[in-house]
């Protein structure tokens, strides 16, 4: 008996293959891109914000084509991949005069979500030139924040979609594999946090973590049409103690395995990191475990 064929957790039955073959035959002039859009529309395969999952669908159709299960039309155009060919962010002029003061003396701080705004390029440049990990363009859903004091940028923070599998996190939440698959989009991962190197303000980092955590779900809802109920991050203990996260009430959930998502063996191939998390709603476990049975996400 042949094992079930699946792609991104969607099982592909024989009748699905028949449907795709007929779709291709009925639209002989359509490009691969257009065929994937037609298939998404036929299957109602959409993201939470209603956008077609055309990239995922193109990946599915390409997999079936390579296995000889369908015959796609010839490639008409080889498009450049901006993620592969992306050039490093260009440095931007900024006020690097030392800022050493107390938090209360900073006055009102302005926090801007800069994803899809003109300030996003400034964020990318500051992160690239001043964060020890540099800048990497996130894949999937993500938000970027810049913090200003007196009109001057002093900090940057990035959030993205959470890793699909994270043992310590999954045990802490206590959800099933099915619930995790359905609700992983309701988590966010703090990928970068940068206090600019000329800024020395005690308690600033934990203050910003708290303020941004309080608005993150609403900002995510505005851009991606769903809330966030839980956030997480990794801390490299060889470099940091995670003091600001703990001061902002983040919880130590465990450690990573050190293998990464694509490790070919069970042997660690990278540094082991502490895993910290923060619930954004009190009943996060119930929401993350049972939303698949109750329908759409509830308001935070």
N, C-alpha and C positions, 0 to 999 in steps of 0.2 A: 504494500500500500504506500503510495507516494505521500510524503509529509505535506501538511497544509502550506500553501504559498501565502506569504504575508509581506506587507511593506508598511513600515511605520505603524505597526500593530493593526493594520487593516488586513483582514483575511481576504484573499482573492480567490473566489470560487470559479468553477468552469463557466458558469453563466456570465460572470463578469468578463472573462476573456472573450466569450462570444459577443458580448455587448461592445467591447472595445474594438474588436475586429470589424464589426458592422459600422461602428462610428467612423472608423478610418475609411472604410469602403464607401460610405455615404458622402464623404467630404474629401474627395481626391485632391482638391486644390488647396486644402488647408495645410498650413505649416504645422510643425510639431508644437509650437507654442499655442497656436489656435486650437489644435486638437486637445491639448491639455486643459485649456479653458472650457471647451465644450464638455469634456468629461467631468470637470468640477461642477459645472452647472447641472449636468444630468444627475450626478450623485449628490448634489447639494453639499459639496465638500468645501466648507468655508471656515475661516478663522472666527474667533469670538466677535471681531468687529465687522463681520460680514464680507470681508475680502476673500476672494477665491484663493484656495491653497494651490495655486498653479505651479509654483516651484516644486512642491512635494509631488504633485501629480506628474510633472515632467520626469522627475526621478523615477517614479513608479513605471511609467511607460517606457523609459529607457532601459530599466532593468528587464522588463518583459521582452523588449526588442532584442536585447543581448542574449537572452535565454532561448530565442527563437520561438516565442509564444505568440508574438504579434509582429507585424512588419510595418515599421514607421516609414514615412516618406524621407527622402534624402535631406540632409541638412542644407538649408538654403543660405544661411548666414552664420558666420562664426563671430559671435559678439565678444568684445573684450570683457574680462572679468575684473570689475573694479576692486574686488576684495584682494585679488592676487596682484594686480598691477598698481595698487594704491601707493602713492608716494608719501614719504614722511611729512607730517604737518610742519609747515614753515613757522619758524620762531616769530613771536609777536612782541612788540614793544610793551613793557610793563614797568610799573614803578617798583623797583627792587630795594627801595630804602628800607632799612630795618624797622619793623613794627613790633615793639616790645612794650606791652601794656597789660592791664588787667581786663578781664572780660567785660566788666561793667563800664569801663572807660571807652570801649569801642563804640558805644552808642547803638543806634538801631542797625541791625544787620539785614541786608537784602538778599534773599535766596531766590534765584531764578532757575527754572527748569529750562534748559537751553537746547534740548533735543529738537531738531527741525526749526531752529531759529538762526539768525545771523551770528549769534554768539557761540554757536557750536564749534566753529573753526578755532576760536580763541581757546575754548575748553580743550580741544584736541591738542593744540600746540603746547599749552601749559602742562598738560599731562605727559606729553611726549618728552618734553625737555626737562621736567623736574621730578617725575615719579621714577623710582628705581626700576620699575618694570616697564617703563615707557608706555606708549599708547598702542592699543590694538583695537581695531574697529569691532564692536560686539556684533554677533550674529543673532538675529531674532529680536524679540521685544527688548527695548532698553530705554532708560532715561539718563539724562546728564544734568547735574546741578552745579551752578557756580554761586559762590557766596561773596558778597561785596560789603566792604566797610568804608563809608565815605566815598562811594563810587569806585573804590579800588578793589580788584579781585584779591581774595585772601585764601580761598580754598576751593577745591573741586571734588565732586563725588559722583561715581558712576554706578548704575544698577542694571542688571540684565536678567534674562531668563535663568532660572535655577537649574543645576545639573539634574538629569533625570534620575540617576541612581546615587544615593549617598546614605550608606548604611546607618551611621550614627543619627543622622537627621530623620531617616525613615522610622527608626526604632523610637525616637523621641516623640514623633507625631503619633505613631501607632496605627497608621493607615494600612490598608491592604494594597497589594500590587495593582489591583484593578482601580482602587480609589486614587492611588498615586498617578496612574496613567491618565485618568480623567481630570485630575485637579492640579497637576504639577504647574500649570500655567498660573495658578493663584499664589505662587511663591516667587520671590525675587532674590537675587544674589548680588551683594555689594562687591563689585569687582575691583574698584579702585577708590581710594580715599587719600586725598593730598591736601595737606596744609602747606602752603607755599613756603619755601625754605627760609625766607626772610621774615616770616611771621612767628613770633613767640608770644602766645597768649595762653596762660594756664586755663585749663578746663574748656577751651574752645572746641576741641575735637568731640568730647562727649556731648556738649551743648548742641552742636550741629547734628550729630547722630540722632539725638532726641527730636529736634525740630523737623528734620527731613523725614524721619520715620512717621511722624504724625500726619504728614501731607502726602506721603508716597502713594497710598492706595487711591486717593482722589485723583492725583496726577496720572496714575496708570489708567484709571477708568476713563479719564478724558481723552487719552491718546489711543488706548487699545480696547476700550469698551468692556473691561472687566476689572474687578478689584484685586488687591493683594492682601492676604491674610497672615503671611508669615515671611520673614526675611532671614537671610543667613550670610555668613562670610567665612573665609579661611584665614587663619593667622599662622604665619611661619614663626615658630617659637625660637628659631635660631636668630631671628631679627627683632621680633616684637613680643611684648607680653600681652598685648590686647587690653591694656589698662583702660583706654577710653571707651571701648565697647562694654567692658564690665561695669564701668561707671554709669553707662547709659542703660543698664539692666539687661544686657544681652546675656544669654545663658550658654555655658560650655556644655556641648552635647556629646563630645567624643573627639576622635581623631580620624584622619583619612587613612587609607591603606597604603598610600604612596605608590599606587599602581597606575593611576590615570584611567580614563574611560576606555582606551584602546590598547591596554597592555596585553601582550601575547601570552604572558605567563602570570603566575601568582607572586612572582618576586617583585618587591618594591623597586621602582626605577626613578623615583623622584623623592623630594623631601616630604616627610610626614607633617601634616599641618593640623592645628586645632580647629575644630568646627564649632562656631558660635551661632546662635539663632535668637530671634526675637519675635514673639507673637504680636500681631497688630490688633487682634481682637481676642476677647477672653475665651470664647468658645471655638477657637481655631481648630481644635481636634475634631469636634463634631462637624464643622463646616467642611473641613478637608476630607473627612472620612465618608460623608454621606451626601455630598452635593450631587454625585452622579445619579443618585436615586431620587433626588428632589427637583432636578432641573437646573435652571440657571443660577449662577452665584447670587447670594443675598448681598444687600448693601452692607458695607462695613459699619 
